[in-house]
Amino acid sequence: MTGTIVAKRSSGRRRSGRRWTTIVLAAVGFLLGVVATAPRLGLLGWQERVAYAPDGQPKADAMVFLSGDMGLHLGMSGSIARGLAAQGYRVTGVSSPVAFASRKTPDQARQIVIDAISAALSGHAQKVVLAGQSFGADVIASVLPQLPAQVRQHIAAAILVVPSDNVHLRADPSGLAYLGQPDARPAAALGRLIDLPLTCIQGEKEGSSLCPLLHGPSQRSIVLPGDHYLDHDAARVIETMTAAIAATAPAPHVNDRSAAPDGRS
């Protein structure tokens, strides 16, 4: 009789354990579903482009900055955009989960970037620095070699922060959409792009990065502490980006009679 009671109690505990496992798995699945559909639901914002006014005298070149898949309100992207504005850049921020809430074709992705560049140039900037973080860097890497020459001539430099060589053109903070076949692998095309200074920033602990695959004459890689999230150190990222822009800026014009064949400066 006692053995029977113990057996029933043991069976009851197993059923209870399976029930809790089912509940936990269902809850995890629900949360993943919410995170995966957050861009389409507008949970990460509704505004595709956000303008950040510069502090003080604006720099000659404006900045176009594509966010990671958490947008400009969560994660590090917003801090980077605001920090660049604090350095005097007129920043046109593109919220990736809004712009890429649904999968885009390469042509559509390219047009999103072109429209952002046009918006930045409309603020009387001479040129733009085209930059992106994580998902935003992936998008830039994939479209940059395909931009028309008349658009690329307005780009002073490009900066990719923690890009991957496997590009997916739909923002998904859960990462589930990034497990399938990529929409692009831009390393080879970027390697042939020699007319534009390009800086690639990666974490020293990243397992997969586009940066080591870039060897063009106008391309350089910078390794920062941390993994893909760079220790969440937005200040270090901003400092690295601004230093990279300064390093790729053309030498100032020297007013000297030898500057032109006819003797005019």
N, C-alpha and C positions, 0 to 999 in steps of 0.2 A: 504493500500500500504506500509506504513511504517513497519507494523508488518511482512509483507512478506519479506522485505529486511532484517530485524533483524533475522528472521528464517533462511534465506539463509546464512547469515554471521555466525550464530551459527553452522549450519551444516558444513560449510567450516572449521571452527576451529576444530570441532571434527574429520573431515577427516584428517586434518593436524596433529593433535595430535596422531591419530592412525598410521599415516605414520611414524612419528618420533619414536614412540614406536617400530614399526616393525624394523626400521633401527638400533635402539639401541640394540634390542634383537639379531638381526642378527650379529651385530658387536661383542657383548659379546659371542655369540655362536662361531663365527669365532676365537676369541682370545682363548677361552677355547679349541677349537679344535687344535690350534697351540701349546698351552702349553701341552696338553695331548699327542700330537705326537712329541713333541720336542726331546725326547730320540731317537725315530726311525729316525728322520730327522737329527740327529747328531748335533742339535743346542746347546747341552750342552757338546759337546766334542766328540772326536773319540777314544781317547786313554783309554783303560780299566784300565791299571795300570800306576801309576806315582810314581817314586822313589824320595824321599826327602832325601838329604844327611844331616847327622847330623852336628851340629856346634861343633867343638872341638873334644875331645876324645869320640868315640862312646860308648854307653852303651853296656853291654854284651847282653842284650835282645833287639831284634828288635821289631818294631810295625807294625802290619797289621791293617789298618784303612779303613773301608767301609764308604763311604760318604752317605749323605742324597740324596733324589731324585733330588736335584738341581746340584749334581756333586761336583767337586773339584774346580770349577772356580766361581761359584755363591753360595751365602748363606754362612753359617758359617763353613762348612766342610773343605774348603781349608785353612782357618785361623787356624783351629785346627791342621790339618796335618803339616802345616809349623811351628806352635808353638811347637808341639811335637819334630820336628826335631831340633828346636832351643834349646831344652832341652837335646839334645844329642842322640835322638833316630834315628835309621835308619828306616824311615817310608816307607812302601809299601802301597800307597794309591790306593784304588779301587774305580773308578768312577761308582757309582751305575746306573746312567741313561745310561751308555754305556754297562755295564755288563748285566743289566736287562732291556734293551730297549724293548725286547719282553718278554712275560711271560715265566718263567723257571719252570721246574719241580723241586721238592725237591732234586732229585739226581743231576740235573744240578746246582742248587744253591750250594749244598754241594761241588761240584767239583770246582766251582769258588773260594770258600773259601780255599779249599785245595791247589789249584794252587797258590793262593796269599801267603799262608804260605810257600810253597816250594820256591817261589821266594825270600821271606824274609830270609829264612834259607840259601839260596845260598850265601848270603853276609857274611857268617862266623859267624852268630849269634848263640848263644847257644840255645835260646828259643825265642818265640815271645809272645808279649801281643796282644791279639785279641780284637779289639775295633771297634765300629761303632756308628754312630749318626743317629737317626730317622729311615729312611728306612733301612740304613745299620745296625743299631742295631736290627731291626726286623729280618733281614736275619740271622745275627749271632745267635740270640735267637732261631731261628727255626732249624738251622743246627748243632749247638754246641752239643746237646745230641746225634746226629747221626754220629758224626765224628768217624772214626776208632780209636782204642786205640793207634795205632802206630803214628797217627797224633796228638792226644790229648796230648800225652806225651811230645810233643814239645811246648805246650802252657803253659806259666807261669801263666797267669791270663787272665780273660776276663772282658771287661768294656762295658756296654750298656748305651748309652746316649739317653735319652727320647724314649725308645722303647714302642711299643704297643703290646698288646696280640693278636691283629688281624693282621696276617701277610699276605701280598699280594706280590707275587714274580714277579711283574712287576712294574718298577719305573714309576710313573705318577705325575709330579709336580702339575697338576690340582686337584689331589685327587679324580677324578671321578672313577678311577679303584678301589679305596679302599672302595667303597660303596657296592660292591657285597660280595658274600660269600668268606671268607678268605681262603687262601691256608693252613694255619696252625694256631693253637693256642698253643704256646709253653710252657705256664706256668707250666703245670703238668709235662712234661718231664724235664724241667729245674729244677724243684723242687727235682727231683730224682738224679740230678747230684751233687754228694757230693765230688768228687775228684779234683775239680778245683775251685780256688778262683774266685768269680764273684761279680762285683760291678755294681749296677744299679742306674743310676742318673736320677732323674725326676724333673720337675718344680712343685713348690708348688701350682700353679694354674691350672695344667693339669687336664682335666676332665676324661681322660682315660689313664692309664699307666700300663705297665707290672710290674713295681717295687713293688707295694704293694702285689702282688700275690706270690712273691718269699720269701720263709721262710727256705731255706736249711741252714745247719750248716755252710757252707762256703760262704754264700751269704749275702750281706748287701746292703741296699738302702741308698742313699744320696739325700736329697731334697735341691734344689737350688731355689733362687728367680725367679719369672717369670712363664710363661706358657710353652708350648711346645718349644718355641724359646729361653727360658732361658734369656730373656732380651737382646738377641744377644750379650751376654758377653762372647766372645770366651776365653779371658784371664782367667776368672773365671773357665770355663770348663776345660781348660788345667791344671790349678792349682789343680783342684779337681781330675782330672785323674792321674796326676803324684803323688799326695798324696796317692791315692788309690793303685797305683802300689807299692809305698814304704811300705804301710801298709801290703801288701800281700807278700812281698819279704821274702824268708826264712832267718832265723837268720844266720849271718856269722859263718863260721866254726871256731871253737876254737882249736888251736893246743895244744892238751893236751893228755897225755898218756892214759887217760881213754876213748878217743874217739873211740877206737876199742878194741875188746876183746883181740887181740894179742899184744896190747901195741903200735901198729903203729898208727900214726896220718893220 
